[in-house]
Amino acid sequence: MSVILYSKPHCLECNVLKRFLKDYRISYEVRDCTAHPEYLDEVKKMGFLGVPVTVVNGTPVQGLQPDRILELLGREGEA
């Protein structure tokens, strides 16, 4: 399982997603688009204009969609 979170430090939705991933003990890689502008280029190549974008096993999920992330991880219905 691979989870990558494209984010920026002062992005509220990004920080909520980080907390969600930690709370559910989901290992993830953070790609800071502020420190590494090439990551923002990757986001744009996926067809999105901004962050957060979470990529779960190659499937991009835009915005704050924790249920979709759990579904892609095969963990839907967890509380």
Backbone as XML, in Angstrom:
<?xml version="1.0"?>
<chain id="A" units="angstrom">
  <residue number="1" name="MET">
    <atom name="N" x="0.845" y="-1.186" z="0.000"/>
    <atom name="CA" x="0.000" y="0.000" z="0.000"/>
    <atom name="C" x="0.889" y="1.247" z="0.000"/>
  </residue>
  <residue number="2" name="SER">
    <atom name="N" x="0.550" y="2.159" z="-0.869"/>
    <atom name="CA" x="1.320" y="3.382" z="-0.989"/>
    <atom name="C" x="0.387" y="4.581" z="-0.880"/>
  </residue>
  <residue number="3" name="VAL">
    <atom name="N" x="0.704" y="5.504" z="0.035"/>
    <atom name="CA" x="-0.091" y="6.714" z="0.204"/>
    <atom name="C" x="0.853" y="7.913" z="0.171"/>
  </residue>
  <residue number="4" name="ILE">
    <atom name="N" x="0.573" y="8.835" z="-0.744"/>
    <atom name="CA" x="1.363" y="10.059" z="-0.876"/>
    <atom name="C" x="0.406" y="11.230" z="-0.716"/>
  </residue>
  <residue number="5" name="LEU">
    <atom name="N" x="0.781" y="12.181" z="0.140"/>
    <atom name="CA" x="-0.031" y="13.372" z="0.352"/>
    <atom name="C" x="0.731" y="14.590" z="-0.152"/>
  </residue>
  <residue number="6" name="TYR">
    <atom name="N" x="0.215" y="15.197" z="-1.206"/>
    <atom name="CA" x="0.766" y="16.459" z="-1.706"/>
    <atom name="C" x="0.119" y="17.567" z="-0.885"/>
  </residue>
  <residue number="7" name="SER">
    <atom name="N" x="0.945" y="18.405" z="-0.270"/>
    <atom name="CA" x="0.395" y="19.407" z="0.634"/>
    <atom name="C" x="1.259" y="20.655" z="0.681"/>
  </residue>
  <residue number="8" name="LYS">
    <atom name="N" x="0.767" y="21.638" z="1.431"/>
    <atom name="CA" x="1.507" y="22.852" z="1.757"/>
    <atom name="C" x="1.374" y="23.052" z="3.262"/>
  </residue>
  <residue number="9" name="PRO">
    <atom name="N" x="2.386" y="23.633" z="3.916"/>
    <atom name="CA" x="2.401" y="23.736" z="5.380"/>
    <atom name="C" x="1.198" y="24.458" z="6.000"/>
  </residue>
  <residue number="10" name="HIS">
    <atom name="N" x="0.700" y="25.515" z="5.379"/>
    <atom name="CA" x="-0.368" y="26.302" z="6.000"/>
    <atom name="C" x="-1.732" y="26.018" z="5.385"/>
  </residue>
  <residue number="11" name="CYS">
    <atom name="N" x="-1.875" y="24.830" z="4.798"/>
    <atom name="CA" x="-3.133" y="24.418" z="4.174"/>
    <atom name="C" x="-3.977" y="23.693" z="5.226"/>
  </residue>
  <residue number="12" name="LEU">
    <atom name="N" x="-5.135" y="24.260" z="5.560"/>
    <atom name="CA" x="-5.991" y="23.686" z="6.602"/>
    <atom name="C" x="-6.427" y="22.267" z="6.243"/>
  </residue>
  <residue number="13" name="GLU">
    <atom name="N" x="-6.934" y="22.064" z="5.021"/>
    <atom name="CA" x="-7.374" y="20.722" z="4.618"/>
    <atom name="C" x="-6.217" y="19.727" z="4.647"/>
  </residue>
  <residue number="14" name="CYS">
    <atom name="N" x="-5.024" y="20.180" z="4.254"/>
    <atom name="CA" x="-3.843" y="19.304" z="4.275"/>
    <atom name="C" x="-3.554" y="18.838" z="5.701"/>
  </residue>
  <residue number="15" name="ASN">
    <atom name="N" x="-3.618" y="19.770" z="6.644"/>
    <atom name="CA" x="-3.332" y="19.429" z="8.035"/>
    <atom name="C" x="-4.401" y="18.510" z="8.620"/>
  </residue>
  <residue number="16" name="VAL">
    <atom name="N" x="-5.647" y="18.695" z="8.213"/>
    <atom name="CA" x="-6.721" y="17.788" z="8.650"/>
    <atom name="C" x="-6.461" y="16.387" z="8.104"/>
  </residue>
  <residue number="17" name="LEU">
    <atom name="N" x="-6.044" y="16.295" z="6.848"/>
    <atom name="CA" x="-5.753" y="14.988" z="6.256"/>
    <atom name="C" x="-4.573" y="14.308" z="6.951"/>
  </residue>
  <residue number="18" name="LYS">
    <atom name="N" x="-3.544" y="15.063" z="7.294"/>
    <atom name="CA" x="-2.402" y="14.486" z="8.015"/>
    <atom name="C" x="-2.855" y="13.901" z="9.342"/>
  </residue>
  <residue number="19" name="ARG">
    <atom name="N" x="-3.718" y="14.634" z="10.050"/>
    <atom name="CA" x="-4.235" y="14.159" z="11.334"/>
    <atom name="C" x="-5.065" y="12.892" z="11.150"/>
  </residue>
  <residue number="20" name="PHE">
    <atom name="N" x="-5.907" y="12.892" z="10.107"/>
    <atom name="CA" x="-6.721" y="11.717" z="9.790"/>
    <atom name="C" x="-5.833" y="10.500" z="9.531"/>
  </residue>
  <residue number="21" name="LEU">
    <atom name="N" x="-4.807" y="10.666" z="8.709"/>
    <atom name="CA" x="-3.919" y="9.546" z="8.374"/>
    <atom name="C" x="-3.200" y="9.030" z="9.617"/>
  </residue>
  <residue number="22" name="LYS">
    <atom name="N" x="-2.763" y="9.948" z="10.485"/>
    <atom name="CA" x="-2.098" y="9.536" z="11.731"/>
    <atom name="C" x="-3.076" y="8.815" z="12.645"/>
  </residue>
  <residue number="23" name="ASP">
    <atom name="N" x="-4.296" y="9.348" z="12.781"/>
    <atom name="CA" x="-5.292" y="8.743" z="13.660"/>
    <atom name="C" x="-5.644" y="7.319" z="13.225"/>
  </residue>
  <residue number="24" name="TYR">
    <atom name="N" x="-5.648" y="7.084" z="11.916"/>
    <atom name="CA" x="-5.975" y="5.764" z="11.386"/>
    <atom name="C" x="-4.736" y="4.891" z="11.182"/>
  </residue>
  <residue number="25" name="ARG">
    <atom name="N" x="-3.599" y="5.387" z="11.658"/>
    <atom name="CA" x="-2.326" y="4.671" z="11.569"/>
    <atom name="C" x="-2.023" y="4.240" z="10.130"/>
  </residue>
  <residue number="26" name="ILE">
    <atom name="N" x="-2.208" y="5.178" z="9.213"/>
    <atom name="CA" x="-1.921" y="4.945" z="7.799"/>
    <atom name="C" x="-0.569" y="5.584" z="7.499"/>
  </residue>
  <residue number="27" name="SER">
    <atom name="N" x="0.383" y="4.775" z="7.078"/>
    <atom name="CA" x="1.696" y="5.300" z="6.713"/>
    <atom name="C" x="1.568" y="6.086" z="5.424"/>
  </residue>
  <residue number="28" name="TYR">
    <atom name="N" x="2.237" y="7.230" z="5.371"/>
    <atom name="CA" x="2.143" y="8.059" z="4.179"/>
    <atom name="C" x="3.407" y="8.886" z="3.999"/>
  </residue>
  <residue number="29" name="GLU">
    <atom name="N" x="3.618" y="9.320" z="2.775"/>
    <atom name="CA" x="4.719" y="10.214" z="2.443"/>
    <atom name="C" x="4.138" y="11.597" z="2.179"/>
  </residue>
  <residue number="30" name="VAL">
    <atom name="N" x="4.721" y="12.621" z="2.776"/>
    <atom name="CA" x="4.280" y="13.990" z="2.528"/>
    <atom name="C" x="5.174" y="14.590" z="1.450"/>
  </residue>
  <residue number="31" name="ARG">
    <atom name="N" x="4.551" y="15.180" z="0.455"/>
    <atom name="CA" x="5.286" y="15.906" z="-0.573"/>
    <atom name="C" x="4.897" y="17.377" z="-0.462"/>
  </residue>
  <residue number="32" name="ASP">
    <atom name="N" x="5.796" y="18.156" z="0.126"/>
    <atom name="CA" x="5.569" y="19.579" z="0.388"/>
    <atom name="C" x="5.772" y="20.374" z="-0.903"/>
  </residue>
  <residue number="33" name="CYS">
    <atom name="N" x="4.686" y="20.884" z="-1.445"/>
    <atom name="CA" x="4.717" y="21.619" z="-2.710"/>
    <atom name="C" x="5.323" y="23.016" z="-2.565"/>
  </residue>
  <residue number="34" name="THR">
    <atom name="N" x="5.467" y="23.501" z="-1.332"/>
    <atom name="CA" x="6.100" y="24.796" z="-1.111"/>
    <atom name="C" x="7.618" y="24.640" z="-1.178"/>
  </residue>
  <residue number="35" name="ALA">
    <atom name="N" x="8.134" y="23.642" z="-0.505"/>
    <atom name="CA" x="9.580" y="23.408" z="-0.476"/>
    <atom name="C" x="10.088" y="22.827" z="-1.796"/>
  </residue>
  <residue number="36" name="HIS">
    <atom name="N" x="9.239" y="22.088" z="-2.498"/>
    <atom name="CA" x="9.632" y="21.424" z="-3.749"/>
    <atom name="C" x="8.596" y="21.721" z="-4.829"/>
  </residue>
  <residue number="37" name="PRO">
    <atom name="N" x="8.775" y="22.803" z="-5.582"/>
    <atom name="CA" x="7.797" y="23.192" z="-6.607"/>
    <atom name="C" x="7.546" y="22.108" z="-7.660"/>
  </residue>
  <residue number="38" name="GLU">
    <atom name="N" x="8.501" y="21.203" z="-7.835"/>
    <atom name="CA" x="8.292" y="20.114" z="-8.804"/>
    <atom name="C" x="7.124" y="19.218" z="-8.387"/>
  </residue>
  <residue number="39" name="TYR">
    <atom name="N" x="6.842" y="19.157" z="-7.096"/>
    <atom name="CA" x="5.682" y="18.377" z="-6.633"/>
    <atom name="C" x="4.381" y="19.015" z="-7.091"/>
  </residue>
  <residue number="40" name="LEU">
    <atom name="N" x="4.324" y="20.338" z="-7.123"/>
    <atom name="CA" x="3.131" y="21.021" z="-7.622"/>
    <atom name="C" x="2.947" y="20.727" z="-9.117"/>
  </residue>
  <residue number="41" name="ASP">
    <atom name="N" x="4.054" y="20.597" z="-9.847"/>
    <atom name="CA" x="3.979" y="20.203" z="-11.257"/>
    <atom name="C" x="3.359" y="18.813" z="-11.387"/>
  </residue>
  <residue number="42" name="GLU">
    <atom name="N" x="3.719" y="17.899" z="-10.468"/>
    <atom name="CA" x="3.137" y="16.550" z="-10.488"/>
    <atom name="C" x="1.623" y="16.620" z="-10.260"/>
  </residue>
  <residue number="43" name="VAL">
    <atom name="N" x="1.195" y="17.483" z="-9.332"/>
    <atom name="CA" x="-0.227" y="17.667" z="-9.042"/>
    <atom name="C" x="-0.942" y="18.161" z="-10.303"/>
  </residue>
  <residue number="44" name="LYS">
    <atom name="N" x="-0.341" y="19.131" z="-10.980"/>
    <atom name="CA" x="-0.947" y="19.679" z="-12.198"/>
    <atom name="C" x="-1.027" y="18.634" z="-13.305"/>
  </residue>
  <residue number="45" name="LYS">
    <atom name="N" x="-0.013" y="17.761" z="-13.403"/>
    <atom name="CA" x="-0.027" y="16.695" z="-14.415"/>
    <atom name="C" x="-1.152" y="15.698" z="-14.152"/>
  </residue>
  <residue number="46" name="MET">
    <atom name="N" x="-1.580" y="15.586" z="-12.884"/>
    <atom name="CA" x="-2.715" y="14.712" z="-12.549"/>
    <atom name="C" x="-4.044" y="15.381" z="-12.874"/>
  </residue>
  <residue number="47" name="GLY">
    <atom name="N" x="-4.001" y="16.673" z="-13.245"/>
    <atom name="CA" x="-5.211" y="17.391" z="-13.622"/>
    <atom name="C" x="-5.804" y="18.253" z="-12.529"/>
  </residue>
  <residue number="48" name="PHE">
    <atom name="N" x="-5.051" y="18.480" z="-11.452"/>
    <atom name="CA" x="-5.539" y="19.282" z="-10.340"/>
    <atom name="C" x="-4.789" y="20.603" z="-10.269"/>
  </residue>
  <residue number="49" name="LEU">
    <atom name="N" x="-5.427" y="21.618" z="-9.700"/>
    <atom name="CA" x="-4.825" y="22.943" z="-9.616"/>
    <atom name="C" x="-4.172" y="23.225" z="-8.274"/>
  </residue>
  <residue number="50" name="GLY">
    <atom name="N" x="-4.540" y="22.478" z="-7.250"/>
    <atom name="CA" x="-3.996" y="22.754" z="-5.926"/>
    <atom name="C" x="-4.020" y="21.536" z="-5.028"/>
  </residue>
  <residue number="51" name="VAL">
    <atom name="N" x="-3.623" y="21.767" z="-3.804"/>
    <atom name="CA" x="-3.544" y="20.702" z="-2.804"/>
    <atom name="C" x="-4.682" y="20.862" z="-1.800"/>
  </residue>
  <residue number="52" name="PRO">
    <atom name="N" x="-5.023" y="19.847" z="-1.052"/>
    <atom name="CA" x="-4.357" y="18.558" z="-0.968"/>
    <atom name="C" x="-4.794" y="17.595" z="-2.066"/>
  </residue>
  <residue number="53" name="VAL">
    <atom name="N" x="-3.843" y="16.762" z="-2.441"/>
    <atom name="CA" x="-4.115" y="15.617" z="-3.309"/>
    <atom name="C" x="-3.459" y="14.427" z="-2.631"/>
  </residue>
  <residue number="54" name="THR">
    <atom name="N" x="-4.239" y="13.387" z="-2.393"/>
    <atom name="CA" x="-3.734" y="12.161" z="-1.794"/>
    <atom name="C" x="-3.733" y="11.090" z="-2.874"/>
  </residue>
  <residue number="55" name="VAL">
    <atom name="N" x="-2.592" y="10.440" z="-3.069"/>
    <atom name="CA" x="-2.494" y="9.383" z="-4.067"/>
    <atom name="C" x="-2.412" y="8.062" z="-3.316"/>
  </residue>
  <residue number="56" name="VAL">
    <atom name="N" x="-3.426" y="7.215" z="-3.520"/>
    <atom name="CA" x="-3.496" y="5.916" z="-2.847"/>
    <atom name="C" x="-3.298" y="4.838" z="-3.902"/>
  </residue>
  <residue number="57" name="ASN">
    <atom name="N" x="-2.153" y="4.138" z="-3.805"/>
    <atom name="CA" x="-1.841" y="3.079" z="-4.770"/>
    <atom name="C" x="-2.028" y="3.547" z="-6.207"/>
  </residue>
  <residue number="58" name="GLY">
    <atom name="N" x="-1.592" y="4.773" z="-6.502"/>
    <atom name="CA" x="-1.648" y="5.302" z="-7.857"/>
    <atom name="C" x="-2.928" y="6.030" z="-8.226"/>
  </residue>
  <residue number="59" name="THR">
    <atom name="N" x="-3.942" y="6.003" z="-7.341"/>
    <atom name="CA" x="-5.214" y="6.668" z="-7.607"/>
    <atom name="C" x="-5.254" y="8.004" z="-6.866"/>
  </residue>
  <residue number="60" name="PRO">
    <atom name="N" x="-5.326" y="9.126" z="-7.608"/>
    <atom name="CA" x="-5.368" y="10.434" z="-6.940"/>
    <atom name="C" x="-6.753" y="10.765" z="-6.389"/>
  </residue>
  <residue number="61" name="VAL">
    <atom name="N" x="-6.766" y="11.374" z="-5.209"/>
    <atom name="CA" x="-8.001" y="11.818" z="-4.562"/>
    <atom name="C" x="-7.806" y="13.286" z="-4.214"/>
  </residue>
  <residue number="62" name="GLN">
    <atom name="N" x="-8.635" y="14.155" z="-4.788"/>
    <atom name="CA" x="-8.496" y="15.584" z="-4.543"/>
    <atom name="C" x="-9.291" y="16.011" z="-3.318"/>
  </residue>
  <residue number="63" name="GLY">
    <atom name="N" x="-8.705" y="16.913" z="-2.538"/>
    <atom name="CA" x="-9.412" y="17.503" z="-1.417"/>
    <atom name="C" x="-9.508" y="16.599" z="-0.208"/>
  </residue>
  <residue number="64" name="LEU">
    <atom name="N" x="-10.454" y="16.924" z="0.636"/>
    <atom name="CA" x="-10.652" y="16.244" z="1.915"/>
    <atom name="C" x="-11.719" y="15.164" z="1.747"/>
  </residue>
  <residue number="65" name="GLN">
    <atom name="N" x="-11.274" y="13.935" z="1.439"/>
    <atom name="CA" x="-12.195" y="12.813" z="1.204"/>
    <atom name="C" x="-11.730" y="11.570" z="1.980"/>
  </residue>
  <residue number="66" name="PRO">
    <atom name="N" x="-11.782" y="11.625" z="3.297"/>
    <atom name="CA" x="-11.290" y="10.486" z="4.086"/>
    <atom name="C" x="-12.001" y="9.175" z="3.782"/>
  </residue>
  <residue number="67" name="ASP">
    <atom name="N" x="-13.312" y="9.206" z="3.504"/>
    <atom name="CA" x="-14.033" y="7.966" z="3.202"/>
    <atom name="C" x="-13.503" y="7.320" z="1.927"/>
  </residue>
  <residue number="68" name="ARG">
    <atom name="N" x="-13.188" y="8.137" z="0.930"/>
    <atom name="CA" x="-12.649" y="7.622" z="-0.336"/>
    <atom name="C" x="-11.265" y="7.021" z="-0.117"/>
  </residue>
  <residue number="69" name="ILE">
    <atom name="N" x="-10.448" y="7.649" z="0.722"/>
    <atom name="CA" x="-9.113" y="7.127" z="1.020"/>
    <atom name="C" x="-9.230" y="5.765" z="1.707"/>
  </residue>
  <residue number="70" name="LEU">
    <atom name="N" x="-10.119" y="5.656" z="2.689"/>
    <atom name="CA" x="-10.324" y="4.365" z="3.365"/>
    <atom name="C" x="-10.825" y="3.314" z="2.387"/>
  </residue>
  <residue number="71" name="GLU">
    <atom name="N" x="-11.723" y="3.706" z="1.498"/>
    <atom name="CA" x="-12.251" y="2.770" z="0.498"/>
    <atom name="C" x="-11.117" y="2.236" z="-0.387"/>
  </residue>
  <residue number="72" name="LEU">
    <atom name="N" x="-10.245" y="3.119" z="-0.842"/>
    <atom name="CA" x="-9.132" y="2.705" z="-1.697"/>
    <atom name="C" x="-8.137" y="1.818" z="-0.953"/>
  </residue>
  <residue number="73" name="LEU">
    <atom name="N" x="-8.066" y="1.978" z="0.349"/>
    <atom name="CA" x="-7.192" y="1.141" z="1.171"/>
    <atom name="C" x="-7.861" y="-0.155" z="1.616"/>
  </residue>
  <residue number="74" name="GLY">
    <atom name="N" x="-9.132" y="-0.329" z="1.229"/>
    <atom name="CA" x="-9.875" y="-1.520" z="1.640"/>
    <atom name="C" x="-10.275" y="-1.491" z="3.093"/>
  </residue>
  <residue number="75" name="ARG">
    <atom name="N" x="-10.424" y="-0.288" z="3.642"/>
    <atom name="CA" x="-10.756" y="-0.138" z="5.061"/>
    <atom name="C" x="-12.043" y="0.645" z="5.247"/>
  </residue>
  <residue number="76" name="GLU">
    <atom name="N" x="-12.938" y="0.603" z="4.269"/>
    <atom name="CA" x="-14.178" y="1.373" z="4.383"/>
    <atom name="C" x="-15.013" y="0.903" z="5.574"/>
  </residue>
  <residue number="77" name="GLY">
    <atom name="N" x="-15.746" y="1.827" z="6.108"/>
    <atom name="CA" x="-16.618" y="1.502" z="7.229"/>
    <atom name="C" x="-15.938" y="1.581" z="8.586"/>
  </residue>
  <residue number="78" name="GLU">
    <atom name="N" x="-14.631" y="1.895" z="8.592"/>
    <atom name="CA" x="-13.944" y="2.025" z="9.888"/>
    <atom name="C" x="-14.371" y="3.313" z="10.571"/>
  </residue>
  <residue number="79" name="ALA">
    <atom name="N" x="-14.437" y="3.255" z="11.870"/>
    <atom name="CA" x="-14.821" y="4.452" z="12.629"/>
    <atom name="C" x="-13.716" y="4.827" z="13.587"/>
  </residue>
</chain>
